[in-house]
Structures are given as structure tokens and as C-alpha cells.
Amino acid sequence: MSSYYGKAIRMERITNRKTGKTIIIPMDHGVTVGPIKGLDDMGKIVDLVAEGGANAVLGHVGLPLYGHRQYGKDIGLILHLNGSSILSTSPNNKVLVNTVTDAIKFGADAVSVHINIGGRDDSEMIQILGGISRECREWGMPLLAMMYPRGENIENERNPEHIKIVTRIGAELGADIVKTPWTGDIDSFREVVKGCPAPVIIAGGAKQGTKEILETTELAMDAGAKGVAYGRNVWQSSNVTKLTHAIALIVHEGYPAEDAIKELKIKVD
């Protein structure tokens, strides 16, 4: 029973208590692609997104080691447990690099794993997801599963039918939150949400314009998403705090994108 309550308490640290939704800022890119614009000072970014109303930041061990918040507001920490490099011959194969118990030692509020379905290595990643899920239930640790249709068998990563399958896999294997690509329209994403028992949040993906990312956020919320996980679309923006605040207005307060832009006098690109 204690693990059940532990998970509930930790979930409150990475979600908005009133809405049950979440704004997560992934900062795990350094392992995958190395130095990247916007993450040269992770501690500064953590402070900026916390000030804007983000619920949690997500990253590898480097985040709490070198990028823990400096002077700003409190914010949840999600420790990422697997990864790969673009230099690898199999960059889609995400291997374990950390453990749930180590995440507890770092004071993490949740853990995450990235699972690609549709390639030669997906059976190993499914096994990783199942194992981490069991550990999370044992320790009362929330689990975010990043579920992507990606690999040799996948031509279009935004194919709604593929996304419906991978999100369901995440839920069936015990994820508390499932992150997945936006399908591109409300109707198809509603079907994704309908088919996934766990809360679904959308990934930001490649860099988009400010207006586009805010409009996508509005559409996703209308489709039933429980939040967003935006990385470079936030910390590569010209005003990190203001953009995060605009996203928070849409996710947690139900603002239309246009109204959030007007409210904060955001310069759109």
C-alpha cells in the first residue's frame, strides 16, 4: 500500500493538482545528439521554464548533476533511464543507462523511458519497458513512457493507426503517462486518446514556429490530451519563460492559442 501512496504523492509533483494535466520540458538531448543550442546552461533553462509554469523537467543524470535549478521556483524532476547516440549504427535502439533506485537517490519525482516500436530492436525495448514498469510499481515511482512508431517497418511516424498501437502498448505495460507524436488533427488524436487507458501527452518533435506550437497545443487539449512534452520548441525560443507561460495558459486554463498570444503580447514567428 505504501508504494501506491508514494506514486500518488510523486504524481502530484509532476502534474497540476487542479487540472491533472502536465507541462514537461525534456532536456535529454545531450546523450542523443551532443551539445545542442539552448542547453548550454541547463540550470538557467530549468529556472526559466519553472518561472513560466512548467510542471517538470526531464533528463539524464547530467540534469540533476549539472543543471539543477539555481534560484527559481520548485519544479518536478523526471529522470530518463535509457538512451542512444546518433553516432550509433542502431540509433533507434534505446538501451538502459540507469535504474529506478538510482532515480530515487537523486530525488526524482518520476522516471521515463523511450520506446521505439517498428524496428529490429523493438522486442528488447518492450522488455525494458516491462521491467522498469515492475520496478516502478515496487517503489511507488511514476513512469512516463515515450512511445514512438519508429524503425524499418514505419514509413510515417505520425500514422494514427501506428500511434494508437504504440500508446496502447505503453498503457498495457504499466505506464502512468504516455508521450507520443501528435497525429496532425483532432479527430485522429481523439481516437488515440480513446484507445489508451493511460493519460496521453504530445511530443513537440522538430522545431516549429511559436504560433504553430501554441495552436497545436490547443488542438491537442481539445482532442483530450493531458498535457505536452516540449523540448527544443521551448528552450530554443527567443523568450523561454513567456512561451512556457503561454503553453500553461492553454493547458491548465483552457485559453485558445490566439488569446494566450494576445495576453502575453508574444511575438509570433
WOTA-V502286 format. One record per run of one state. SS is the DSSP state (alpha for helix, beta for strand, coil for the rest). FROM is the first residue (numbers start at 0). TO is the last residue. If there is no record, write none. Layout:
[[SS,FROM,TO] [SS,FROM,TO]]
This chain:
[[coil,0,0] [alpha,1,13] [coil,14,20] [beta,21,25] [coil,26,27] [alpha,28,32] [coil,33,40] [alpha,41,51] [coil,52,54] [beta,55,58] [coil,59,59] [alpha,60,65] [coil,66,74] [beta,75,79] [coil,80,80] [beta,81,82] [coil,83,93] [beta,94,95] [coil,96,98] [alpha,99,104] [coil,105,108] [beta,109,116] [coil,117,120] [alpha,121,138] [coil,139,140] [beta,141,148] [coil,149,158] [alpha,159,171] [coil,172,175] [beta,176,179] [coil,180,184] [alpha,185,193] [coil,194,197] [beta,198,202] [coil,203,208] [alpha,209,221] [coil,222,225] [beta,226,228] [coil,229,230] [alpha,231,234] [coil,235,238] [alpha,239,252] [coil,253,255] [alpha,256,263] [coil,264,268]]
